Amino acid sequence: MNFEAITQMAKGAKKAEKGEKAEKSQVELREALELKLKSLKPSLQEGIKEYEQALNGDIFEDQDGEAEGAGEIRREAMQAKLSALFDRAEKMKNNLDSGEELAQSAPEISATYAGPDGKAETITLDFEAKFQEFTSFYKKTNLDLPVDFEDNTREIWDKNQTEIEQAIEQNGFDDMLIVPGNIPLADLAEKMKMESGYWLSDNFKNGGNFAGVISPNSDKSRIILFHKKTLPEVQVETGLDVHLNITAGDALKLFEKNPDEHMTLLDFIIMERKVFEDSSVHISDYTKNSGQWLNTKVGARLVHSCWDPDCGELNVLASDPAHHLGHLGLRPARCFF
């Protein structure tokens, strides 16, 4: 064992005595990264085998009844997936070969939040536990994740830890979403169906339906802090303005001013399904004044959504700038990309 490793172990022991989380030594960090790199080998081998089989077969040819170019789209998608795996492995190998110091990351963030009543509480978010939750959740719903999903979300967590802690301290966020980028909304909506599915307004359908929505940063994986409560509960317990009865036009102005503080339709659908999986509660129930304007448009109209308990459906609508309803507001959130 070299001197650097002994020094790191001594520092870790001293921190443990103080009740602090011990940092991993550079030796431990490198060993962990080497294991991750080795774990990619089976996926790379399987991807190469799958691609070779496709080349020898007719998978990349247009099949009967398909639109022209469908086979080429399959070929490009398979190549992109394989390239992303190689890029991920190459990035890990370059980090190991460079000899540069590897960064520490804290799997948990704990922050003290003082509510409007002056009562303080400690809120802890554990990335490792949440990541396992969400990968299991997406597997259960048969959602295909990008191959770089884990790397991207870990990088987001690592580089934004100070800001995440501050957001919890300031706003009392008590939960988070881990959302993949570049997921077709129509596919996600189908796989996230609950009970009777969706009711879509004519304005939403005429604007292009799920395939026609426009949402900022939809190509990026993200971590979103939020409150696992209805909008009135959020306002009462945190003092944050949830803007009930706000017009679509005023909501849009707030989205444009602070785009990283609001959810898109895709984020909202994941949130509603995931919270229901965890608690059997629909936190966007319109009868509880918890419908939500979203940072998503179809054409010139702004999208909003809520759960309808009478029909067992998630309503998805699009409205003109002057539209407002008492059960519609804005859910406080903080997005990290």
C-alpha positions in Angstrom: 0.0 0.0 0.0 1.5 3.4 -1.0 1.8 6.5 1.1 -1.1 8.3 -0.6 -3.5 5.4 0.2 -2.3 5.3 3.9 -2.9 9.1 4.2 -6.4 8.9 2.7 -7.3 6.0 5.1 -6.1 8.1 8.1 -8.1 11.1 6.9 -11.1 8.8 6.5 -10.7 7.4 10.0 -10.5 10.9 11.5 -13.7 11.9 9.7 -15.5 8.8 10.9 -14.5 9.7 14.5 -16.3 13.0 14.0 -19.4 11.4 12.5 -18.6 12.7 9.0 -18.9 10.6 5.8 -15.4 9.4 5.0 -14.0 10.2 1.5 -12.9 7.4 -0.7 -9.2 7.2 -1.3 -7.9 7.6 -4.9 -7.1 3.9 -4.8 -10.7 3.1 -4.0 -12.1 5.5 -6.6 -9.9 4.0 -9.3 -10.8 0.5 -8.3 -14.5 1.4 -8.5 -14.0 3.0 -11.9 -12.1 -0.1 -13.2 -15.0 -2.3 -12.1 -17.5 -0.1 -13.9 -15.3 -0.3 -17.0 -15.1 -4.1 -16.8 -18.9 -4.3 -16.3 -19.4 -2.7 -19.7 -17.6 -5.5 -21.6 -20.6 -7.9 -21.7 -22.8 -5.1 -23.0 -20.3 -4.2 -25.7 -19.8 -7.8 -26.8 -23.6 -8.4 -26.9 -24.1 -5.1 -28.9 -21.4 -6.1 -31.4 -22.9 -9.6 -31.8 -26.4 -8.1 -32.3 -25.2 -5.7 -34.9 -23.3 -8.5 -36.8 -26.5 -10.6 -36.8 -28.5 -7.7 -38.1 -26.0 -7.1 -40.9 -26.2 -10.8 -42.0 -30.0 -10.8 -41.8 -32.6 -8.5 -43.3 -33.3 -6.4 -40.2 -31.9 -3.2 -41.8 -34.1 -3.8 -44.9 -37.6 -2.2 -45.1 -40.2 -4.8 -44.3 -43.6 -5.2 -46.0 -46.0 -2.5 -44.9 -43.3 -0.3 -43.5 -42.6 3.3 -44.6 -39.5 3.7 -46.9 -36.4 4.1 -44.8 -37.6 2.2 -41.7 -34.7 -0.3 -42.0 -32.2 2.6 -42.2 -33.7 4.1 -39.1 -33.2 0.8 -37.3 -29.6 0.6 -38.5 -28.8 4.2 -37.3 -30.4 3.6 -33.9 -28.4 0.4 -33.4 -25.2 2.1 -34.4 -25.9 5.1 -32.1 -26.5 2.8 -29.2 -23.2 0.8 -29.9 -21.3 4.1 -30.4 -22.5 5.5 -27.1 -21.3 2.3 -25.3 -17.9 2.6 -26.9 -17.8 6.3 -26.0 -18.7 5.6 -22.4 -16.0 2.9 -22.1 -13.4 5.2 -23.8 -14.2 8.0 -21.4 -13.7 5.8 -18.4 -10.4 4.4 -19.8 -9.2 7.9 -20.5 -9.9 8.9 -16.9 -8.0 5.9 -15.6 -5.0 6.4 -18.0 -4.7 10.1 -17.4 -3.4 9.7 -13.9 -5.4 12.8 -12.8 -7.1 12.8 -9.4 -10.6 11.4 -9.5 -13.4 13.5 -8.0 -15.3 12.5 -4.9 -19.1 12.4 -4.9 -21.5 12.2 -2.1 -24.4 9.7 -2.6 -26.5 11.6 0.0 -27.3 15.2 0.5 -28.9 16.3 3.8 -30.1 19.9 4.4 -32.0 21.6 7.1 -35.2 23.3 6.0 -37.1 25.8 8.2 -40.7 26.2 7.2 -42.9 29.4 7.5 -43.9 28.2 11.0 -40.2 28.2 12.1 -40.1 24.5 12.6 -36.8 22.9 11.2 -36.6 19.5 9.6 -33.7 17.6 8.0 -34.4 16.5 4.5 -32.1 13.8 3.0 -32.0 12.8 -0.7 -30.0 9.7 -1.5 -29.0 9.5 -5.2 -28.0 5.8 -5.1 -31.3 4.7 -3.6 -33.3 6.9 -6.0 -31.3 5.8 -9.0 -32.1 2.1 -8.2 -35.8 3.1 -7.6 -36.0 4.8 -11.0 -34.1 2.1 -13.0 -36.5 -0.5 -11.5 -39.5 1.7 -12.3 -38.5 2.2 -15.9 -37.8 -1.5 -16.3 -41.2 -2.3 -14.9 -42.8 0.1 -17.4 -40.6 -1.3 -20.3 -39.1 2.1 -21.0 -35.9 1.9 -23.0 -33.2 4.0 -21.3 -30.3 5.7 -23.1 -27.1 3.8 -22.7 -25.5 6.9 -21.1 -28.3 7.5 -18.6 -26.4 6.4 -15.5 -23.3 8.3 -16.5 -25.2 11.5 -17.3 -27.3 11.5 -14.2 -24.4 10.8 -11.9 -22.5 13.6 -13.5 -25.5 16.0 -12.9 -25.6 14.9 -9.3 -21.9 15.3 -8.8 -21.5 18.7 -10.3 -24.7 20.3 -8.7 -24.4 19.1 -5.1 -24.0 22.6 -3.7 -27.0 24.0 -5.6 -29.1 20.9 -4.8 -28.4 21.4 -1.1 -29.3 25.1 -1.3 -32.5 24.4 -3.2 -33.6 22.0 -0.4 -32.7 24.5 2.3 -34.5 27.4 0.6 -37.6 25.5 -0.7 -38.0 22.3 1.3 -38.0 20.0 -1.7 -38.5 16.5 -0.3 -38.3 14.3 -3.3 -36.7 14.1 -6.8 -37.2 12.7 -10.2 -34.5 11.2 -12.4 -35.6 11.6 -16.0 -33.9 10.3 -19.1 -33.4 12.6 -22.2 -34.4 11.9 -25.8 -37.5 9.8 -24.9 -40.3 10.1 -27.5 -43.3 11.4 -25.5 -45.9 9.3 -27.3 -44.0 6.1 -26.3 -43.5 7.3 -22.7 -47.2 8.3 -22.4 -48.2 4.8 -23.6 -46.0 3.0 -21.1 -46.9 5.3 -18.2 -50.7 4.7 -18.5 -52.7 4.4 -15.4 -56.3 3.1 -14.9 -58.3 4.4 -17.9 -55.4 6.1 -19.5 -55.7 9.7 -20.9 -58.4 12.1 -21.9 -57.0 14.5 -24.5 -58.6 17.9 -25.4 -59.3 18.8 -29.0 -56.9 21.7 -28.8 -54.1 19.3 -27.7 -54.9 16.7 -30.4 -55.2 19.3 -33.1 -51.9 20.8 -32.1 -50.2 17.5 -32.9 -51.0 15.3 -29.9 -48.1 13.9 -27.9 -45.9 13.8 -31.0 -46.4 17.6 -31.6 -45.4 19.0 -28.2 -42.5 21.4 -27.8 -40.6 21.3 -24.4 -37.2 22.9 -23.6 -34.3 20.6 -22.8 -36.2 17.5 -23.6 -33.1 16.0 -25.2 -31.2 16.1 -21.8 -31.3 13.7 -18.9 -32.2 15.6 -15.7 -32.7 15.5 -12.0 -35.8 17.4 -10.7 -36.4 18.4 -7.1 -40.1 18.7 -6.2 -42.6 18.3 -3.3 -44.5 15.1 -3.1 -47.7 16.9 -2.1 -50.7 18.6 -3.7 -50.3 22.2 -4.7 -52.4 23.6 -1.7 -50.3 21.4 0.7 -47.1 22.8 -0.8 -48.3 26.4 -0.4 -49.4 25.9 3.2 -46.4 23.9 4.4 -43.7 25.9 2.6 -45.2 29.3 2.0 -44.2 29.0 -1.7 -46.7 30.6 -4.2 -48.2 27.9 -6.4 -50.1 30.5 -8.5 -53.6 28.9 -8.4 -55.9 30.4 -11.0 -53.0 31.9 -13.0 -53.6 32.5 -16.7 -51.8 30.5 -19.4 -50.1 33.8 -20.6 -48.8 34.6 -17.1 -47.6 31.0 -16.6 -45.7 31.3 -19.8 -44.0 34.5 -18.7 -42.8 32.7 -15.5 -41.6 29.7 -17.6 -39.6 32.1 -19.8 -38.1 33.9 -16.8 -37.1 30.8 -14.8 -37.1 27.8 -17.2 -35.2 25.6 -14.8 -37.9 25.9 -12.1 -40.7 24.2 -13.9 -41.7 20.7 -15.3 -42.5 19.7 -18.8 -45.4 17.4 -19.8 -43.0 14.4 -19.9 -41.7 15.2 -16.4 -45.2 15.6 -15.1 -46.4 12.2 -16.5 -43.4 10.4 -14.9 -44.0 12.2 -11.6 -47.7 11.3 -11.5 -47.1 7.7 -12.3 -44.1 7.3 -9.9 -45.8 9.0 -7.0 -48.8 6.8 -7.5 -46.6 3.7 -7.6 -45.1 4.8 -4.3 -48.1 6.0 -2.4 -51.3 5.1 -4.3 -52.1 8.8 -4.3 -52.6 11.1 -7.3 -51.0 14.4 -6.3 -52.4 16.2 -9.3 -56.0 15.5 -8.5 -58.1 18.5 -9.9 -60.7 18.1 -7.1 -57.8 19.0 -4.7 -56.9 22.1 -6.8 -53.7 20.4 -7.9 -53.8 20.6 -11.7 -50.6 21.9 -13.3 -49.5 24.3 -16.0 -46.5 22.8 -17.8 -43.5 24.2 -19.6 -44.8 22.6 -22.8 -46.6 23.9 -25.9 -48.5 22.5 -28.8 -48.6 25.2 -31.5 -49.2 28.5 -29.8 -51.1 27.0 -26.8 -49.8 26.1 -23.4 -50.3 22.6 -22.1 -51.8 21.7 -18.7 -52.7 18.5 -17.0 -54.5 17.0 -14.0 -55.8 13.7 -12.7 -59.6 13.2 -13.0 -60.6 10.8 -10.1 -64.2 10.4 -11.4 -63.0 8.9 -14.8 -59.7 7.5 -13.6 -57.9 9.4 -16.4 -55.0 11.8 -16.7 -56.4 14.8 -18.6 -54.0 16.6 -21.0 -55.2 19.9 -22.5 -53.8 22.9 -24.3 -55.2 26.4 -23.9 -55.0 30.0 -25.2 -53.1 32.7 -23.1 -56.3 34.1 -21.4 -57.4 30.7 -20.1 -57.4 30.1 -16.3 -59.1 27.8 -13.8 -59.1 27.7 -10.0 -57.7 24.2 -9.9 -54.7 25.0 -12.1 -51.4 26.3 -10.8 -47.6 26.0 -11.0 -45.7 23.3 -9.1 -42.5 24.6 -7.6 -39.5 22.5 -8.9 -35.8 22.8 -9.6 -34.3 21.1 -12.6 -30.6 20.2 -13.1 -29.2 19.2 -16.5 
